[in-house]
Amino acid sequence: MASVETKPQQVNFEQTGIERVSESDRAHTQLWDTVWLWWSANSVVATVALGAISAFAGLGFGGTVLVIVLFNILGVLPVAFLSTLGPKTGLAQMPLTRFAFGLQGAKLPALFNALACIGWSAVNSIIGASLIVAWSAGKIPLPVALIFLAIVTTAVSVFGYFIVHRYERYAWIPMTILFAYVAFAAWGHFNPASVGAGALASPGLLFAGILTFGGAIFGYAIGWSSYAADYTRRQPANTPAGRVFTYAFVGITVPCILLEILGALLATAPGAVPNLVGGLPGPLFVNAMGTGAVASVVLVLLAFSTIANNVPNDYSFALSTQVLGINVKRWALTIVGAVIYVSIALAIFQQGFPGKLQGFLLLIAYWLGAWSIIVIIEHFRRKGEYPVADYQDASKLPTGIAAVVSMVVGLAVAALGINQLATFGYEGILSKHLADADIGFPLAIVVAGVLFYFLRRWEVSRSGR
């Protein structure tokens, strides 16, 4: 099948989907938008809630901060690198995956990504809705708050690339002010010395605490990698890769580190841990800020931060679904995705939220670790050269055997080292022998990477592509 180029884009409403953006149609020259997109998308309550999970890791405050910094950097590196391929190719991230997985094989990561987009949106929307419920003292039911946020989010994401960037260009500003107020109001309640350091007493527990909490941090950061090129593909083809990399790296790393540390501090306030156990994060903010008039306004405004996070999720869900071969307009798929994630949020994420959030983020780390190492190895095997005109031509793309087998085997081996007792009641045999540490994501990366390196050489020798 011949490549299909996009028609000149409609700045107010993107009518295209996964079609490649031609060099003559790259109108997005405000490169700083990459910083603000990711800064806004991560300046959300979910980022703070992730940091608060550290209360259960037993690493002490200093150890918690080190894990937050290190695993964020490790998780963001693939996102920043893959962002550079948007201007280079004019392709969204999942269509780009075809150059490693083949036309049909790319449907596997596209399916995983569509499910991840839904999961992210469900997590974020339930967090935002819980803040509205807490602000109203329970007068507004959770389903009503959740549906309201979903409608506002969809109203932005349905318009496509340029409106998404315009919204995110400014959304980070009020959110940064609001989180600064939270830190100021709660400052007197912080007690870093109270952070449990039980894991430090045992090498086994320390290993488990670092990898399990670190895996959740890594999963949150790398979670954007499967979207990365979606939001840079309309930048000019001659855009310096170094600038794209730096802007994406800064835009994710800085807010994630700062807000996750804030979450860890909020968890040290008196009464915070009981609010966290089995509950939603709304009471965590009420506990830290108090119930004054200003705190009440801040609480409800923070609920709207989830919109900035869910807008990219909704948009990329539609693109991933199109890669699956579903011939439906992008804007319609965005609406379908919203209906699905609202239903899932109501059904799954209300009870035992901290454990389910950590479990979900670890699931993200498993598959994205395997996927990212495969596409990065393929990039360097190709020396960064992509015959972009072939992105829809199965006869010129790889067969996909090497990538699909490597990913499936990598995830199968990873299953031996995962600890998902809190979410699915399952723990792998390796995790049981390693103080319940979740080592799924490093296993997935190593096994998938090594296997793909050798299988891809075999695949090329057999098929020539």
C-alpha positions as CSV (number, residue, x, y, z in Angstrom):
1,M,0.0,0.0,0.0
2,A,1.3,3.4,-0.9
3,S,2.1,5.9,1.8
4,V,-0.6,8.5,2.5
5,E,0.5,12.0,3.3
6,T,-1.6,14.4,5.3
7,K,-3.5,17.3,3.7
8,P,-2.7,20.7,5.1
9,Q,-3.7,20.6,8.8
10,Q,-6.6,22.5,10.3
11,V,-5.1,24.3,13.2
12,N,-8.4,24.4,15.0
13,F,-9.5,20.8,14.4
14,E,-7.2,18.0,13.4
15,Q,-9.0,15.9,10.8
16,T,-6.2,13.4,10.3
17,G,-5.1,10.5,12.5
18,I,-2.0,8.2,12.1
19,E,-1.2,9.5,8.6
20,R,2.4,10.7,8.2
21,V,2.8,14.5,8.3
22,S,4.7,15.6,5.2
23,E,7.7,17.9,5.5
24,S,5.8,20.7,3.8
25,D,3.1,20.5,6.5
26,R,5.2,20.9,9.6
27,A,3.7,24.1,11.0
28,H,4.6,23.6,14.7
29,T,7.6,25.9,15.2
30,Q,7.1,26.8,18.9
31,L,9.5,24.2,20.2
32,W,9.1,25.2,23.8
33,D,5.7,23.7,23.6
34,T,7.4,20.4,24.2
35,V,8.5,21.5,27.6
36,W,5.1,22.9,28.5
37,L,3.2,19.9,27.2
38,W,5.0,17.5,29.5
39,W,5.2,19.9,32.4
40,S,1.5,20.4,32.4
41,A,0.8,16.7,31.9
42,N,2.9,15.9,35.0
43,S,1.8,18.8,37.2
44,V,-1.1,16.8,38.5
45,V,-2.3,15.2,41.7
46,A,-1.4,11.7,40.4
47,T,2.3,12.7,40.5
48,V,1.9,13.8,44.1
49,A,0.0,10.6,45.0
50,L,2.8,8.5,43.6
51,G,5.3,10.2,45.8
52,A,3.1,9.6,48.8
53,I,3.3,5.8,48.2
54,S,6.8,6.1,49.5
55,A,5.3,5.9,53.0
56,F,5.1,2.2,52.5
57,A,8.5,1.6,51.0
58,G,10.6,1.8,54.2
59,L,13.4,3.7,52.6
60,G,13.6,6.7,54.9
61,F,13.2,10.3,53.5
62,G,16.7,10.5,52.1
63,G,16.4,7.1,50.4
64,T,13.0,8.0,49.0
65,V,14.4,11.2,47.4
66,L,17.3,9.3,45.8
67,V,15.0,6.7,44.3
68,I,12.7,9.4,43.0
69,V,15.5,11.3,41.3
70,L,17.3,8.2,39.9
71,F,14.3,6.3,38.5
72,N,12.7,9.4,37.0
73,I,15.9,10.1,35.1
74,L,16.1,6.4,33.9
75,G,12.4,6.5,32.9
76,V,12.5,9.8,31.1
77,L,15.5,9.1,28.9
78,P,13.6,6.9,26.5
79,V,10.8,9.4,26.3
80,A,13.2,12.3,25.4
81,F,15.0,10.1,22.9
82,L,11.9,8.9,21.1
83,S,10.5,12.5,21.0
84,T,13.3,13.3,18.6
85,L,11.9,10.9,16.0
86,G,8.7,12.9,15.6
87,P,10.3,15.8,13.6
88,K,12.7,13.3,11.9
89,T,9.9,11.1,10.4
90,G,6.6,12.9,10.7
91,L,5.1,9.8,12.2
92,A,3.3,9.2,15.5
93,Q,4.9,6.8,17.9
94,M,2.9,3.6,17.3
95,P,3.1,3.8,13.5
96,L,6.9,4.3,14.0
97,T,6.9,1.0,15.9
98,R,6.2,-0.8,12.6
99,F,9.8,-0.4,11.7
100,A,10.7,-2.8,14.4
101,F,7.5,-4.9,14.8
102,G,6.2,-4.9,11.2
103,L,2.7,-3.9,10.0
104,Q,0.8,-6.6,11.8
105,G,3.2,-7.1,14.7
106,A,2.9,-3.4,15.7
107,K,-0.7,-4.2,16.7
108,L,0.6,-5.9,19.9
109,P,2.3,-2.8,21.4
110,A,-0.5,-0.6,20.0
111,L,-3.0,-2.8,21.9
112,F,-1.0,-2.5,25.1
113,N,-0.7,1.3,24.6
114,A,-4.4,1.7,24.1
115,L,-5.1,-0.2,27.3
116,A,-2.4,1.9,29.1
117,C,-4.1,5.1,27.9
118,I,-7.4,3.9,29.3
119,G,-5.7,2.9,32.5
120,W,-4.0,6.2,32.9
121,S,-7.1,8.1,32.3
122,A,-9.1,6.0,34.8
123,V,-6.4,6.5,37.5
124,N,-6.3,10.3,36.9
125,S,-10.0,10.8,36.7
126,I,-10.7,8.9,39.9
127,I,-8.0,11.1,41.6
128,G,-9.5,14.3,40.4
129,A,-13.0,13.2,41.2
130,S,-12.0,12.3,44.8
131,L,-10.7,15.9,45.3
132,I,-14.1,17.3,44.2
133,V,-15.9,14.9,46.5
134,A,-13.5,15.9,49.4
135,W,-14.1,19.6,48.6
136,S,-17.9,19.2,48.7
137,A,-17.7,17.2,51.9
138,G,-19.3,14.3,50.1
139,K,-22.3,16.2,48.7
140,I,-21.1,15.7,45.1
141,P,-21.1,11.9,44.4
142,L,-17.9,10.5,42.9
143,P,-19.6,9.4,39.6
144,V,-20.9,12.9,39.0
145,A,-17.5,14.5,39.6
146,L,-15.8,11.9,37.4
147,I,-18.2,12.3,34.5
148,F,-17.8,16.1,34.7
149,L,-14.0,15.9,34.4
150,A,-14.2,13.4,31.6
151,I,-16.5,15.7,29.6
152,V,-14.1,18.7,30.0
153,T,-11.1,16.6,29.1
154,T,-12.7,15.2,26.0
155,A,-13.8,18.7,24.9
156,V,-10.1,19.5,24.6
157,S,-8.6,16.3,23.3
158,V,-11.2,15.8,20.6
159,F,-9.8,18.8,18.6
160,G,-6.4,17.2,18.2
161,Y,-2.7,18.1,18.1
162,F,-2.7,21.9,18.0
163,I,-5.4,22.4,20.6
164,V,-3.8,19.9,22.9
165,H,-0.5,21.8,22.7
166,R,-2.3,25.2,23.2
167,Y,-4.1,23.9,26.3
168,E,-0.9,22.4,27.8
169,R,1.1,25.6,26.9
170,Y,-0.7,27.4,29.8
171,A,-2.2,24.7,32.0
172,W,1.1,24.2,34.0
173,I,1.0,27.8,35.3
174,P,-2.0,27.7,37.6
175,M,-1.1,24.2,38.6
176,T,2.4,25.2,39.7
177,I,0.9,28.0,41.8
178,L,-1.6,25.7,43.4
179,F,1.0,23.1,44.3
180,A,3.3,25.8,45.6
181,Y,0.4,26.8,47.9
182,V,-0.1,23.2,49.1
183,A,3.6,23.1,50.0
184,F,3.4,26.4,51.8
185,A,0.2,25.6,53.7
186,A,1.4,22.1,54.7
187,W,5.0,23.1,55.5
188,G,4.6,23.1,59.3
189,H,3.1,19.6,59.2
190,F,6.0,18.0,57.4
191,N,8.2,15.6,59.4
192,P,10.8,13.9,57.2
193,A,12.3,12.2,60.2
194,S,9.1,10.2,60.6
195,V,9.5,8.4,57.3
196,G,9.9,4.7,58.0
197,A,13.3,3.3,57.3
198,G,12.7,-0.3,58.1
199,A,14.0,-1.5,54.8
200,L,17.4,-0.1,55.6
201,A,17.9,-2.7,58.3
202,S,18.0,-5.6,55.9
203,P,19.7,-5.9,52.5
204,G,16.8,-8.0,51.2
205,L,14.2,-5.5,52.3
206,L,16.2,-2.6,51.0
207,F,16.5,-4.3,47.6
208,A,12.8,-4.9,47.6
209,G,11.9,-1.4,48.6
210,I,14.1,0.2,46.0
211,L,13.0,-1.9,43.1
212,T,9.3,-1.9,43.9
213,F,8.9,1.8,44.7
214,G,11.5,2.6,42.0
215,G,9.7,0.5,39.5
216,A,6.5,2.5,40.1
217,I,8.5,5.7,39.6
218,F,10.1,4.3,36.5
219,G,6.7,3.2,35.2
220,Y,5.2,6.6,35.7
221,A,8.1,8.4,33.8
222,I,8.5,5.9,31.0
223,G,4.7,5.8,30.6
224,W,5.0,8.7,28.1
225,S,7.5,6.9,25.8
226,S,4.8,5.3,23.8
227,Y,3.3,8.7,23.1
228,A,6.5,10.6,22.6
229,A,6.6,11.3,18.8
230,D,2.8,11.9,18.8
231,Y,3.5,15.4,20.1
232,T,6.5,16.4,18.0
233,R,5.6,15.0,14.6
234,R,4.4,18.3,13.3
235,Q,7.6,20.1,14.1
236,P,9.9,20.9,11.1
237,A,12.0,18.1,9.8
238,N,15.2,20.2,10.5
239,T,14.4,20.7,14.2
240,P,17.6,20.1,16.2
241,A,17.3,16.7,17.9
242,G,19.2,18.0,20.9
243,R,16.6,20.7,21.6
244,V,13.7,18.2,21.3
245,F,15.5,15.8,23.6
246,T,16.3,18.5,26.2
247,Y,12.9,20.0,26.2
248,A,11.1,16.7,26.6
249,F,13.6,15.6,29.3
250,V,13.2,18.9,31.3
251,G,9.4,19.0,30.8
252,I,8.9,15.6,32.5
253,T,11.8,15.3,34.9
254,V,11.5,18.5,36.8
255,P,7.8,18.4,37.7
256,C,7.9,14.7,38.4
257,I,10.8,15.0,40.9
258,L,9.5,18.1,42.6
259,L,5.9,16.9,43.0
260,E,6.8,13.3,44.0
261,I,9.0,14.7,46.7
262,L,6.1,16.9,47.8
263,G,3.9,13.8,47.9
264,A,6.5,12.1,50.1
265,L,6.5,15.1,52.4
266,L,2.7,15.2,52.5
267,A,2.8,11.5,53.7
268,T,4.8,12.6,56.7
269,A,2.1,14.9,58.1
270,P,0.3,13.5,61.2
271,G,-2.6,11.4,60.2
272,A,-1.5,11.0,56.5
273,V,-0.8,7.3,56.5
274,P,-4.2,6.3,57.8
275,N,-5.8,8.4,55.0
276,L,-3.6,6.7,52.5
277,V,-4.3,3.1,53.5
278,G,-7.1,1.8,51.2
279,G,-8.2,5.3,50.3
280,L,-8.1,8.0,47.6
281,P,-5.7,10.9,47.8
282,G,-8.3,13.7,48.4
283,P,-8.1,13.4,52.2
284,L,-4.3,13.5,52.0
285,F,-4.5,17.1,50.8
286,V,-7.2,18.0,53.3
287,N,-5.1,16.6,56.1
288,A,-2.1,18.6,55.1
289,M,-3.7,21.9,54.2
290,G,-6.6,22.1,56.6
291,T,-10.2,23.1,55.8
292,G,-10.1,26.9,55.5
293,A,-11.7,28.8,52.6
294,V,-8.5,29.2,50.6
295,A,-7.6,25.5,51.1
296,S,-11.1,24.6,49.9
297,V,-10.7,26.5,46.7
298,V,-7.2,25.1,46.1
299,L,-8.5,21.6,46.6
300,V,-11.2,21.9,43.9
301,L,-8.9,23.7,41.5
302,L,-6.4,20.8,41.9
303,A,-9.0,18.5,40.6
304,F,-8.8,20.1,37.2
305,S,-5.1,19.3,37.0
306,T,-6.1,15.8,35.9
307,I,-7.4,17.3,32.6
308,A,-3.9,18.2,31.6
309,N,-2.8,14.6,32.2
310,N,-5.7,12.9,30.5
311,V,-5.8,15.0,27.3
312,P,-2.6,13.4,25.9
313,N,-3.9,10.0,27.0
314,D,-7.2,10.5,25.2
315,Y,-5.5,11.7,22.0
316,S,-2.9,8.9,21.9
317,F,-5.6,6.3,22.7
318,A,-7.3,7.2,19.4
319,L,-4.0,7.0,17.4
320,S,-3.1,3.6,18.9
321,T,-6.6,2.3,18.2
322,Q,-6.2,3.3,14.5
323,V,-2.9,1.3,14.4
324,L,-5.0,-1.7,15.4
325,G,-6.7,-1.4,12.1
326,I,-10.0,0.2,13.4
327,N,-11.1,2.5,10.6
328,V,-12.9,5.1,12.7
329,K,-12.2,8.9,12.9
330,R,-9.7,10.0,15.5
331,W,-12.1,12.3,17.2
332,A,-14.8,9.6,17.5
333,L,-12.3,7.2,19.0
334,T,-11.4,9.9,21.6
335,I,-15.0,10.0,22.8
336,V,-15.2,6.2,22.9
337,G,-12.1,6.1,25.0
338,A,-13.6,8.5,27.5
339,V,-16.7,6.3,27.9
340,I,-14.5,3.3,28.5
341,Y,-12.2,4.8,31.1
342,V,-15.0,6.4,33.1
343,S,-16.7,3.0,33.3
344,I,-13.4,1.3,34.4
345,A,-12.7,4.1,37.0
346,L,-16.0,3.5,38.6
347,A,-15.6,-0.3,38.6
348,I,-12.0,-0.7,39.7
349,F,-10.1,2.1,41.3
350,Q,-12.2,3.3,44.2
351,Q,-11.0,0.8,46.8
352,G,-7.4,0.1,47.9
353,F,-6.2,2.9,45.6
354,P,-2.5,3.1,46.7
355,G,-1.9,-0.6,46.0
356,K,-3.7,-0.5,42.7
357,L,-1.9,2.7,41.6
358,Q,1.5,1.0,42.3
359,G,0.4,-2.2,40.7
360,F,-0.8,-0.4,37.6
361,L,2.5,1.6,37.3
362,L,4.5,-1.5,37.6
363,L,2.5,-3.1,34.8
364,I,3.3,-0.1,32.6
365,A,7.0,-0.5,33.5
366,Y,7.0,-4.2,32.4
367,W,5.7,-3.8,28.9
368,L,7.2,-0.4,28.1
369,G,10.6,-1.5,29.3
370,A,10.5,-4.4,26.8
371,W,9.0,-2.3,24.0
372,S,11.3,0.7,24.4
373,I,14.6,-1.4,24.4
374,I,13.4,-3.1,21.2
375,V,12.6,0.1,19.3
376,I,15.8,1.7,20.5
377,I,18.0,-1.2,19.5
378,E,16.2,-1.2,16.1
379,H,16.9,2.6,15.8
380,F,20.6,2.1,16.2
381,R,20.6,-1.0,13.9
382,R,19.2,1.3,11.3
383,K,21.7,4.1,12.2
384,G,18.7,6.4,12.6
385,E,17.5,6.0,9.0
386,Y,13.8,5.3,8.4
387,P,12.3,4.8,4.9
388,V,9.2,6.7,6.0
389,A,7.4,6.2,2.7
390,D,7.2,2.5,3.7
391,Y,5.4,2.9,7.0
392,Q,2.2,1.3,5.6
393,D,3.8,-1.2,3.2
394,A,4.0,-4.7,4.8
395,S,6.2,-6.0,2.1
396,K,9.0,-3.5,2.9
397,L,8.6,-3.5,6.7
398,P,10.2,-6.2,9.0
399,T,8.2,-9.4,9.4
400,G,7.9,-8.6,13.1
401,I,8.8,-12.1,14.3
402,A,11.9,-10.9,16.1
403,A,10.2,-8.0,17.9
404,V,7.0,-9.9,18.8
405,V,8.8,-13.0,20.1
406,S,11.3,-10.9,22.1
407,M,8.6,-8.9,23.7
408,V,6.4,-11.9,24.5
409,V,9.3,-13.9,26.0
410,G,10.6,-10.9,27.8
411,L,7.2,-10.4,29.5
412,A,6.9,-14.1,30.2
413,V,10.3,-14.1,32.0
414,A,9.3,-10.9,33.8
415,A,6.3,-12.6,35.2
416,L,8.6,-14.8,37.3
417,G,9.8,-11.7,39.1
418,I,6.7,-9.5,39.5
419,N,4.9,-8.9,42.8
420,Q,1.2,-8.0,42.1
421,L,-0.3,-9.4,45.2
422,A,-2.0,-6.1,46.0
423,T,-3.6,-5.8,42.6
424,F,-4.0,-9.3,41.1
425,G,-3.1,-11.6,44.0
426,Y,-0.1,-12.9,42.1
427,E,3.6,-13.1,42.9
428,G,6.3,-14.7,40.8
429,I,8.7,-17.3,42.2
430,L,11.7,-15.0,41.9
431,S,10.0,-12.2,43.8
432,K,9.2,-14.6,46.6
433,H,12.8,-15.5,46.9
434,L,13.9,-11.8,46.8
435,A,12.1,-10.4,49.8
436,D,9.0,-9.8,47.7
437,A,10.9,-7.4,45.4
438,D,9.3,-6.6,42.1
439,I,12.0,-7.2,39.5
440,G,9.7,-7.5,36.6
441,F,10.7,-4.4,34.7
442,P,14.5,-5.0,34.7
443,L,13.9,-8.6,33.7
444,A,11.7,-7.5,30.8
445,I,14.3,-5.0,29.6
446,V,17.3,-7.3,29.7
447,V,15.6,-10.4,28.3
448,A,13.7,-8.6,25.5
449,G,16.8,-6.6,24.5
450,V,19.2,-9.5,24.4
451,L,16.8,-11.7,22.5
452,F,15.8,-9.0,20.0
453,Y,19.4,-8.2,19.2
454,F,20.1,-11.8,18.0
455,L,16.7,-12.6,16.6
456,R,16.6,-9.4,14.5
457,R,19.9,-10.4,12.9
458,W,18.4,-13.8,12.1
459,E,15.3,-12.1,10.7
460,V,17.2,-9.8,8.4
461,S,19.3,-12.7,7.1
462,R,16.2,-14.6,6.3
463,S,13.9,-11.9,4.9
464,G,16.3,-9.1,3.9
465,R,14.2,-6.5,5.7
